[in-house]
Amino acid sequence: MITVRKLAIGVGALSALASAAHAQNSADATAIGSATIIQPIQLSAPTNLGFGTIVKPTGGTATVAVDAAGSRTVTGTAAANSAGVTAASFQVVGEGGSTYSVSVPSTFNMTSGSNSLTVTTVDNAAGGGTLSNAIGTQGTATFGVGGTFNLNTATVSGAYTGNIVVTASYN
């Protein structure tokens, strides 16, 4: 009887060990889900690029330039008045503290009927930056775009206009 009892105790001990070993064949882990929600980025152009009125040269060529701050220079034999001279200004609005990038085209065309002037742009956007204020509030940044074009005696008189398409995006 003692042998049967020892055998029963031995079988019970082995059964307990088997159950404990089987219980450790699984494990749990927890991951955290997260999201940061921000305002959409917006870009507006409150001021257009204005070169003013230029009298074309009577001989030779001239260069007309407006810098990103709005100062105009005219070189060569052209003449100009100071009315209507402005750099284009752009305002970026979005999530405060967020970084953004800006893409300004290197050139754009201004046309008058079938006549065209190619404008080379200059800007002070530095390729982008960081919006003012902190996350959770609205942030802003502004920058200017100017340009340069050449004209000569063959440039056709007219009112020239064209679009400067600028893009801003979050980094």
Backbone hydrogen bonds, N-H to C=O, Kabsch-Sander energy under -0.5 kcal/mol:
donor,donor_aa,acceptor,acceptor_aa,energy
5,R,1,M,-2.6
6,K,2,I,-2.6
7,L,3,T,-2.3
8,A,4,V,-2.4
9,I,5,R,-2.3
10,G,6,K,-2.6
11,V,7,L,-2.4
12,G,8,A,-2.1
13,A,9,I,-2.2
14,L,10,G,-2.3
15,S,11,V,-2.2
16,A,12,G,-1.9
17,L,13,A,-2.1
18,A,14,L,-2.3
19,S,15,S,-2.0
20,A,16,A,-2.1
21,A,17,L,-2.4
22,H,18,A,-2.0
23,A,19,S,-1.6
24,Q,20,A,-0.6
24,Q,21,A,-0.8
25,N,22,H,-1.3
37,I,35,A,-0.5
42,Q,93,V,-2.9
44,S,91,Q,-2.1
47,T,89,S,-1.1
50,G,48,N,-0.5
50,G,86,T,-2.8
52,G,84,G,-0.7
54,I,52,G,-0.5
55,V,79,A,-3.6
56,K,54,I,-0.7
62,A,151,L,-2.7
63,T,75,T,-1.6
64,V,149,F,-2.9
65,A,73,T,-2.7
66,V,147,G,-2.7
67,D,71,S,-2.7
70,G,67,D,-1.7
73,T,65,A,-2.6
75,T,63,T,-2.6
77,T,61,T,-0.9
79,A,55,V,-1.8
81,N,53,T,-1.7
85,V,82,S,-1.0
86,T,50,G,-1.8
86,T,84,G,-0.7
88,A,145,V,-2.7
89,S,47,T,-1.8
90,F,143,F,-2.9
91,Q,44,S,-2.5
92,V,141,A,-3.3
93,V,42,Q,-2.5
94,G,139,G,-2.2
95,E,39,Q,-0.6
96,G,137,T,-3.2
97,G,131,L,-1.3
97,G,132,S,-0.6
98,S,95,E,-1.9
100,Y,129,G,-2.6
101,S,169,S,-3.0
102,V,127,G,-2.0
103,S,167,T,-2.9
104,V,102,V,-0.5
108,F,119,V,-1.9
110,M,117,L,-2.8
111,T,161,T,-3.1
112,S,115,N,-2.5
115,N,112,S,-2.0
117,L,110,M,-3.1
119,V,108,F,-3.2
119,V,117,L,-0.6
120,T,148,T,-2.7
121,T,106,S,-2.2
121,T,119,V,-0.5
122,V,146,G,-1.8
124,N,144,G,-1.8
128,G,125,A,-2.1
129,G,100,Y,-1.8
131,L,98,S,-2.8
132,S,140,T,-1.8
137,T,134,A,-1.7
139,G,94,G,-3.3
141,A,92,V,-1.7
143,F,90,F,-2.0
145,V,88,A,-2.6
146,G,122,V,-3.6
147,G,66,V,-1.6
148,T,120,T,-1.9
149,F,64,V,-2.2
151,L,62,A,-2.4
153,T,60,G,-0.8
155,T,152,N,-1.5
160,Y,158,G,-0.7
161,T,111,T,-2.0
165,V,163,N,-0.7
166,V,164,I,-0.8
167,T,103,S,-2.0
169,S,101,S,-2.2
171,N,99,T,-2.0
